[in-house]
Amino acid sequence: MRNYVIPPNHEGGYIYVALSDIGLVKVGKTRNVSARMKQLSTGSGIVITKVEVLGPFVNYGQVELAIHAKLTSERCSGEWFSADFDTVKAIAIDTSGIGTPGAELVNNDAYRYERVFLWFSAHEEQIKYEQALCEILSDTAINFLKEYGTACAPYVALCIHTMGGVTLQQGQKAYSVYPCGFKESTLDQLREDWNNFADKDIFEDSDFDDFLIDISDKDKFKSEAEEWRTDAINNLFTELTDDYQRWLARRMGEHEHA
């Protein structure tokens, strides 16, 4: 197979139509066709018997989505389709007309504006989400948690929304944080209060330690909260990017049939 590979500093990729030995056809996108075919076969027990490669295209993600949209009724799982290889290939070739040809492959900076805009949009959505989360916290709790890092208050607030309340452990000192409340105490006292007053009907499958967040190591606690925030922003960015690509694919499809 010819070495279909997109250079690291360029945008775009290929569309492949691959026939397996079990008769299913896979349609997907990749920047390295040979590596992708090897990945499909490794450990799966599936053998790829025939491959058609289209492109490269700058907007290969949109081309892939448009092809998948036309094959919806034949979809088995993920990118696998129960259709004749030549039929799928013909659909892929026809649909690839919306693609920006490989001769126009450009450096990633060509789409820098769109990516930066979506990245800032993801940050803005996360900020709004965190503000809504923190409405459950008292001012005392927010001010206390801010000393550990900006991500710590919304991180703890999410835990309270999920569990009803948490205990922040700092050695033998402990802080009970619950909706609009904050109480400083000792770990032993809060554990005793739990054993004496926790509603066993509600918490019958829970233990006091299930609601503990150890903040003794300030850097570790801050790192956990920041990792949660980073993952949330990355997920939002991925969702926004996917939505944007679907919108572009629909627009290109509309122009194609206009």
C-alpha positions as CSV (number, residue, x, y, z in Angstrom):
1,M,0.0,0.0,0.0
2,R,1.2,3.5,-0.9
3,N,2.3,5.5,2.1
4,Y,-0.7,7.8,2.7
5,V,0.5,10.1,5.5
6,I,-0.2,13.7,6.4
7,P,2.8,15.7,7.7
8,P,2.5,16.7,11.4
9,N,2.4,20.4,10.7
10,H,-0.5,20.2,8.2
11,E,-4.3,20.1,8.5
12,G,-6.3,17.4,6.9
13,G,-6.3,13.7,6.2
14,Y,-7.7,10.8,4.2
15,I,-11.0,8.9,3.9
16,Y,-10.7,5.2,3.7
17,V,-13.2,2.5,2.7
18,A,-12.0,-0.9,4.0
19,L,-13.5,-4.3,3.4
20,S,-13.1,-6.9,6.1
21,D,-13.0,-10.7,5.7
22,I,-16.3,-10.9,7.5
23,G,-18.0,-8.8,4.9
24,L,-18.5,-5.6,6.8
25,V,-17.2,-2.3,5.4
26,K,-15.6,0.3,7.5
27,V,-15.5,4.0,6.5
28,G,-13.4,6.4,8.5
29,K,-10.8,9.1,8.5
30,T,-7.1,9.0,9.3
31,R,-3.9,10.9,8.8
32,N,-1.9,7.7,8.3
33,V,-3.7,5.0,6.3
34,S,-1.1,2.2,6.7
35,A,-1.0,2.6,10.5
36,R,-4.8,2.7,10.7
37,M,-5.2,-0.5,8.7
38,K,-2.6,-2.2,11.0
39,Q,-4.5,-0.9,14.0
40,L,-7.8,-2.3,12.7
41,S,-6.3,-5.8,12.3
42,T,-4.2,-5.9,15.5
43,G,-5.9,-8.0,18.2
44,S,-9.4,-7.9,16.6
45,G,-9.0,-11.0,14.5
46,I,-10.4,-9.1,11.5
47,V,-8.5,-9.1,8.3
48,I,-8.7,-6.1,5.9
49,T,-8.9,-7.5,2.4
50,K,-9.4,-4.4,0.3
51,V,-8.9,-0.6,0.8
52,E,-10.0,2.4,-1.2
53,V,-8.3,5.7,-0.2
54,L,-9.8,9.1,-1.0
55,G,-8.1,12.5,-0.5
56,P,-6.3,14.0,1.1
57,F,-8.9,16.6,2.2
58,V,-8.4,19.6,4.4
59,N,-11.9,19.1,5.8
60,Y,-11.7,15.3,6.1
61,G,-13.7,15.3,9.3
62,Q,-16.7,16.9,7.5
63,V,-16.3,14.5,4.5
64,E,-16.4,11.5,6.9
65,L,-19.6,12.8,8.6
66,A,-21.3,13.4,5.3
67,I,-20.5,9.9,4.1
68,H,-21.7,8.3,7.4
69,A,-25.0,10.3,7.1
70,K,-25.7,8.8,3.7
71,L,-25.0,5.3,5.1
72,T,-27.1,5.6,8.3
73,S,-29.5,2.7,7.3
74,E,-26.6,0.4,6.8
75,R,-24.7,1.1,10.0
76,C,-23.9,-1.9,12.2
77,S,-21.6,-0.4,14.9
78,G,-19.5,2.7,15.0
79,E,-17.9,3.1,11.5
80,W,-18.8,-0.4,10.3
81,F,-21.5,-0.9,7.7
82,S,-23.3,-3.9,6.2
83,A,-23.2,-2.8,2.6
84,D,-21.6,-3.9,-0.6
85,F,-18.0,-2.6,-0.8
86,D,-18.4,-1.1,-4.3
87,T,-21.6,0.6,-3.3
88,V,-20.0,2.2,-0.3
89,K,-17.0,3.2,-2.3
90,A,-19.3,4.9,-4.9
91,I,-21.2,6.8,-2.2
92,A,-17.9,7.8,-0.6
93,I,-16.4,9.0,-3.9
94,D,-19.6,11.0,-4.7
95,T,-19.8,12.5,-1.3
96,S,-16.1,13.4,-1.2
97,G,-16.9,16.1,-3.7
98,I,-17.5,18.4,-0.7
99,G,-13.9,18.0,0.3
100,T,-11.2,20.6,-0.1
101,P,-8.6,18.9,-2.3
102,G,-5.2,17.9,-1.0
103,A,-3.5,20.4,-3.2
104,E,-4.9,23.0,-0.8
105,L,-3.6,21.4,2.3
106,V,-2.4,24.1,4.6
107,N,-0.6,24.6,7.9
108,N,-2.8,24.2,11.0
109,D,-2.7,28.0,11.5
110,A,-5.3,28.2,8.7
111,Y,-7.9,27.1,11.2
112,R,-6.4,28.7,14.2
113,Y,-9.2,31.3,14.5
114,E,-12.0,28.7,14.6
115,R,-10.1,26.5,17.2
116,V,-9.3,29.5,19.4
117,F,-12.9,30.7,19.3
118,L,-14.2,27.2,20.2
119,W,-11.6,26.9,23.0
120,F,-12.6,30.2,24.6
121,S,-16.3,29.2,24.2
122,A,-15.5,26.0,26.1
123,H,-13.9,28.0,28.9
124,E,-16.8,30.4,29.0
125,E,-19.3,27.6,29.3
126,Q,-17.2,26.0,32.1
127,I,-17.1,29.3,34.0
128,K,-20.9,29.6,33.8
129,Y,-21.3,25.9,34.9
130,E,-18.9,26.5,37.9
131,Q,-20.8,29.6,39.0
132,A,-24.1,27.7,39.0
133,L,-22.4,24.8,40.9
134,C,-21.1,27.2,43.6
135,E,-24.5,28.6,44.4
136,I,-24.9,25.7,46.7
137,L,-22.0,26.8,48.8
138,S,-22.0,29.3,51.7
139,D,-19.7,32.4,51.4
140,T,-17.6,30.9,54.2
141,A,-17.0,27.7,52.3
142,I,-16.2,29.5,49.1
143,N,-13.7,31.8,50.8
144,F,-12.1,28.8,52.6
145,L,-11.7,26.8,49.4
146,K,-10.4,29.7,47.4
147,E,-7.3,29.5,49.5
148,Y,-6.6,26.1,47.9
149,G,-7.1,27.2,44.3
150,T,-9.7,28.6,42.0
151,A,-10.9,25.2,40.9
152,C,-11.4,23.8,44.4
153,A,-14.8,25.5,45.3
154,P,-16.6,24.3,42.1
155,Y,-15.0,20.8,42.5
156,V,-16.3,20.5,46.0
157,A,-19.7,22.0,45.0
158,L,-20.1,19.3,42.4
159,C,-19.4,16.6,45.1
160,I,-22.1,18.2,47.3
161,H,-24.6,18.3,44.4
162,T,-23.8,14.6,43.9
163,M,-23.6,13.4,47.5
164,G,-25.5,16.0,49.6
165,G,-22.5,17.0,51.6
166,V,-18.8,16.3,52.2
167,T,-16.2,16.4,54.9
168,L,-12.9,18.0,54.2
169,Q,-10.1,16.3,56.2
170,Q,-7.0,18.2,57.3
171,G,-5.2,15.9,59.6
172,Q,-7.4,15.6,62.7
173,K,-9.2,18.9,61.8
174,A,-12.2,18.5,59.6
175,Y,-14.8,20.7,57.9
176,S,-18.3,19.7,57.2
177,V,-19.5,21.3,54.0
178,Y,-23.2,21.0,53.0
179,P,-25.8,23.1,51.1
180,C,-25.3,26.7,52.3
181,G,-23.4,25.5,55.4
182,F,-19.8,25.2,56.7
183,K,-18.8,23.8,60.1
184,E,-15.4,23.4,61.5
185,S,-14.8,20.5,63.8
186,T,-12.6,17.5,64.4
187,L,-12.6,14.3,62.3
188,D,-13.5,12.2,65.3
189,Q,-16.5,14.4,66.2
190,L,-17.8,14.5,62.7
191,R,-17.5,10.7,62.4
192,E,-19.4,10.3,65.7
193,D,-22.1,12.7,64.5
194,W,-22.4,10.6,61.4
195,N,-22.8,7.4,63.3
196,N,-25.3,8.9,65.6
197,F,-27.4,11.1,63.3
198,A,-27.0,9.9,59.7
199,D,-30.3,8.8,58.2
200,K,-29.6,5.1,57.8
201,D,-32.5,4.7,55.4
202,I,-30.9,7.1,53.0
203,F,-27.3,6.2,53.7
204,E,-27.6,2.5,54.3
205,D,-25.1,1.5,51.7
206,S,-22.7,4.4,52.5
207,D,-19.9,4.9,55.0
208,F,-18.6,8.1,56.6
209,D,-15.3,7.7,54.6
210,D,-17.3,7.8,51.3
211,F,-17.9,11.5,51.9
212,L,-14.3,12.4,52.9
213,I,-12.1,14.6,50.8
214,D,-8.5,14.8,52.1
215,I,-7.1,18.3,51.8
216,S,-4.1,17.7,54.0
217,D,-1.8,17.8,51.0
218,K,-2.8,21.2,49.6
219,D,-0.9,20.8,46.3
220,K,-2.5,17.3,45.7
221,F,-6.0,18.6,46.4
222,K,-5.5,21.6,44.1
223,S,-4.1,19.3,41.4
224,E,-7.1,17.0,41.6
225,A,-9.5,20.0,41.3
226,E,-7.6,21.5,38.4
227,E,-7.5,18.1,36.6
228,W,-11.3,17.9,36.9
229,R,-11.6,21.4,35.5
230,T,-9.2,20.6,32.6
231,D,-11.0,17.4,31.7
232,A,-14.4,19.3,31.8
233,I,-13.0,22.0,29.4
234,N,-11.5,19.4,27.1
235,N,-14.8,17.6,26.9
236,L,-16.7,20.8,26.2
237,F,-14.1,21.7,23.5
238,T,-14.5,18.3,21.9
239,E,-18.3,18.6,21.9
240,L,-18.2,22.1,20.4
241,T,-15.7,21.1,17.7
242,D,-17.9,18.1,16.8
243,D,-21.0,20.3,16.6
244,Y,-19.1,22.8,14.5
245,Q,-17.9,20.1,12.1
246,R,-21.5,18.6,11.8
247,W,-22.8,22.1,11.0
248,L,-20.2,22.6,8.3
249,A,-21.0,19.1,6.9
250,R,-24.7,20.0,6.7
251,R,-23.9,23.4,5.1
252,M,-21.6,21.8,2.5
253,G,-24.3,19.2,1.8
254,E,-26.9,21.9,1.3
255,H,-24.6,23.8,-1.1
256,E,-23.8,20.6,-3.0
257,H,-27.5,20.0,-3.7
258,A,-28.5,23.7,-4.1
